[in-house]
Amino acid sequence: MRIANSWADYQLIDTSGGEKLEKWKDISLIRPDPQIIWDTERQNSLWKEANARYHRSDKGGGRWEVYKKHPESWDIGYKGLRFKISPTGFKHTGLFPEQAVNWDQFIEWIPKAGRPISVLNLFAYTGGATLACLKAGASVCHVDASKGMVQWAKENAQLSELSDKPVRWIVDDCEKFVQRELRRGRRYDAIIMDPPSYGRGPSGEVWQLEEKIYGLLDLCAGVLSENPLFVALNSYTTGLSPSVMAYLLGVTVGKGRKGTVSADEIGLPVQQSGLTLPCGSTAFWMSGEINK
């Protein structure tokens, strides 16, 4: 497992009874997590002193119960990058801190190429990976179907003083966008994708990751340049193991190309227990340039 243990502004304090206790800079939040099936004793005082707790609803969605007043939004930093944090109506805060282990990889790999690198970031959310790639010197095409998330990503770029870097902000269905890029003949040296487990498109189309991911990866293979650097696939779907994700990359983007595949769980260190909370998996296809 690769562990995101380099944060200064974020801490996973404790986990118990289907909930995690987190500290985002100076704000403490309690949020549900279905993987936390243990019911350990809640010894940390922050469980009783948190700013807010998210309660799920049986009818879908949920609500925040505020115990202590906190700003509507605030920002945190990670190695020179800055992100706006704001508790949303769907329990999220606008950032997945475990993804920092992947940002570190992109920041390490892109300069190794020693050439201009163009990155396609699909299901790009609020732009953590986009900012990391821009910081590393790449140009990025950031694609997400949510106008609000793309706007949030732009704000993060401004906070990180990266607004002047070469980035295209696209609000679009990711699969349809890739199809159009194929027809236009546009190619990319790296692709990053973090598709949802389940979702519905603007016209009611159903997205089921296990059913759609092979076709999407096969489609994306067509927009890779003649000398691609890497492809990253992230997933929070419990039924999609790291080894299956690695195999998918091998038979799609890796077909006919020299390179290697790897995959592993990613996670966050839990301060109270000294253990690690699993937070999904990431698989990579990597060219030989990375392994020099």
N, C-alpha and C positions, 0 to 999 in steps of 0.2 A: 504494500500500500504506500502511495505517495502522500505525505502529510503536509498540509499548509500551516507551517509552524513559524512563519516569519512575520506575522502580523504584530503591529504595535498598537493599532487603534481598534482592534477587535479581539474579543476573547469568548470562547465557549466555556462558561463557568462550570455548568453541571448539567446532567441529563437524568430524568427519572419520570416514570409514569406517563410515557407518551409525550413528554414536553422537554424542551431545552431552554436553559437559562443563559442568555447571551448578554455581553456588554459591548455596545457599539459606541466607542469613545466613552462618554460619560453617561450614556443612556442604557438602562438595563431593560431587556424585553424577555418575555416568556412566550415561546411559540410552540405549536404542536409539531411532532415529528413521528410518523407511523413506525419508524424503525426502532424507536426507543421502547422496547417491550419489557424492560426491567423496571422494577419498582423499588429502587434503592432509597435509603434514608436521605431526606433533604436537609443536610446539615448546614449548607451555606446560607448565611443570613440574607443574601440578596433575593432568595426565593420570596421572602416576606417584604422586601424593600424595592422590588422592581418598579419601573415607571409604568409598565402596561403589560397586559396579558391578552393573547388572542384566543378567542373561543370559537371553535367550529360550530356550524349550524347543521342539524340533521337534514335541512332542506338545501344544503349547499352554501358555500361561502362561509361567512361568519362575521364577527365583530371584535373590535378592540375594547377591552375594559381598562380605562386609564386610572391608575392609582396615584401617580404623581405627575403634575403638569410637565410636559416636555415640548420642545419645538416641533412644529409640523414637519420640518426637514432640517437636517444638519449634514455636515460633510466629514468624511474620514479619509485618511491617506494610507497608501501602500507604496513604498519605494519610489516616491516622487509622483505617483498617480493619485488623483483625488476623485472621490465619488460622493454624490448626493445620496443620503439615506433618508427614506421616508416610509413609515409603516403604511402599507396599502390595505385595501379591503379584502385581499386574498392572502393575508398573513405575510406576504413577502415584504422586503424592505428596499428592493431595488438593487440588491447585490447578493451574490452567492460567494461568500468568502473562501470556500474551499477551492474555487477556481484559480486562486492565486498561484497554485502549483503549476497550472498550465500557462498562466501569464509569464511566469519565470522561464518556462521552456521556450516560449516564443521569443522573449527578449534575448535569450542565449543563442537560439538557432539562426535567427534572421541575419545578424551580422556575419555569421560564419560563411554565408553564401558569397560574400564579397562582390555582390552585384545587386541591382535594383530588384526588389521582390514585391510582387503585387498579391494581396491577400483578399480572398472572398470570405466574409464572415456571415454565415447564414443563421437565422434564428438568433440574431445578435443581441437582443434584449437591450440592456442599458450600456453596453459597450465596453465591458472590462477587457475582453480580448482585443477589441479594436484599439483601445488606448495603448495596450501593451505592444501591439504590432507597430503602431505609429511611433511610439517611443523608441522602438528598435530600428526605425528608419524605413519601414515598409510603407507602401501606399495601400489603402484599404477600401474595399467596397462593403459597406455595412448594410445588411438587409434584414428587416423585420416587418411583419405584417401589421404591427401596432404603431400607429402614428405617435401615440403618447410615449411609448418606449424609445422610439427613435429621437424624439425631442429630449427625453431624459438623457440619452446617450450624448447628444450635442451639448447639453449642460455639463456633463462630466468631462467632455473634451475641453470645454472652456475653463472649468475648474483646474484641469491638469495642464493648462496652457499649451494645448495641442490643436486648437481650432485652425491654426494656419497650416497644418500638415495636410498632405494629399489624401483626402477621404471623400467618398461619395456616400451620402445618406439616402437610402432607398426605402420607401414604405411600399411593400409588395409581398405577395405570396411567394415564398422562397422557391418552391418547385417551378412555378410559372416563370419566375425571374430567370432561373437557370436555363430553362427551355429557350427563352428569348436571347440570352447571352450566347447560347449555342448557335442560334440562327444568325446572330450578328457577328459571329466569329471572334468574340472576345475571350481571352484566355487568362488564367491566373496561375501563379507559381505556388500558391498555398491556399488550402481551403480549411476553414474551421466551421464546425456545425454543432449546435446544441439543441437538437429538436425536442419538442415536447413528447411525453408519453401518449397523450391523447388531446385532441382539440377539434374545433370546428372552424372551417373557413368562413369568409364573409357571406358566402351563398349557402351555408349550411353543410358544406362538404366535411365528411368525417375524416380525421387524421388519426390513425392507429399506428404507432411506431413500428411494431413488429411486422405489420403488413406493408408499410410504406418505405422502410429504411433501405432495403436492398435496391429498389428501383431508383430512389433518390441518389444513393451513392453511385450507382451505375451511370446515372445521368450526369452527375458531377464529374465523373472521370473524363467526360468529353470536353469539359471546360478547363482542364489542366493544361498548362503549357508543355512544350517539348522537354523542358528540364525542370520539373516541379521539385519543390523543396520538402514539403510535408503536407499531410492531411490529418486533421484532428477531429475525432468523433466523440462527443460527450453524451452520456445518458444517465438519467435518474430512474430508468425503468428497471425494477428489481428482477424482472424475468429475462433481462438481456444481460448475460454474463460478459465479463471482460474478454474471455476467450472467443465467444461468439462474435463480439464486436471486432476483434482482431481478424477473425476469419473473413468477416464481411468486407473489411478493407482490403484484405489480400486478394479476394476474387473480383474486386471491382476496380478501385483506383490502382491497386498493385499489379493488376494483370498486364503482363508485357513490359513492366517497368522494373528496373533494378532498384532495390530498396529493401527495407525490413519493416516488419510490423511488431508492435508491442502493445500491451494493454494491462491496466491495473486499476484497482479501486483507488479513489482519492478520499481523503478524510480530514477531520479537524481534531486537534488535541483537546481533550477535556481536562480542564484545570483541576477539578475536584478529585477525580479518580486516577489521573495519570494515564488513562487509556485513550483510545481514538474512536471517534464516531464516524462510521462509513457514510460517505456523502456522494454516492454514485460512482461512475467509472469513466475513464477516458482511454480510447485506443488511438494509436498513431500509426500512419505509414510514413516512413522517413527515407529520404534519399541518402546516398553515400556521403554527400557533402556534410551532413550533420554528424556522421560518425568518424570524421577525420581525426 
